[in-house]
Every structure is written in structure tokens, then in C-alpha cells.
Amino acid sequence: IRKLVYIYLLRYAEHEPDLALLSENTFQKDLADPNPLIRTMALQVLSGIKVAMVGSIVALRIKKCAADPSPYVRKATSRHSQTIQV
């Protein structure tokens, strides 16, 4: 179910920026999840949200995820760091 919510938010974040801003706190919590797959999906959604106010927050989170102990999360960080809009 979580993945479906992530896909929905990626698709409709531009049309509903308030919803994207409200859900941003949840993604920040998911970046601290013990499961690297959850952390990667949260990073993917945060970097894919096309709302200008989220860009600076995403840049800070990408810096944090670059030092993640999981190589899977670090790989996703390098891939998604190119897509953020600050």
C-alpha cells in the first residue's frame, strides 16, 4: 500500500502542492526506517516531487542519505541527486 501512495503522490504533487507539503514529513520519517527499500522509495518520491518549496529540504536529505550504511540507498542517492530542483 505504501508504494501505491508514493506513486499517487508523484503523479499528483504538481496539481496538489499542499498535499505534497503535508506528506513531506512522512517521507522524512521514512528516511529513518531500518529497511533500506523504504528509505530508497522515500528518497525517490522526495526527489521526484516537483514543488519548489520542497527542493531545499530534499537537498539536505540527499546529503544525509549519501552517508547511509546501505549501498542500495547510496546508489539511489547518487541517481536521484541529479533530479532535484532547488
Buried (B, 14 or more C-beta within 10 A) or exposed (E): EEEEEBEEBBEEBEEEBEBBBEBBEBBBEBBEEEEBBBBBBBBBBBBBBEBEEBBEBBBEBBEEBEEBEBEEBBEBBEEBBEEBEE
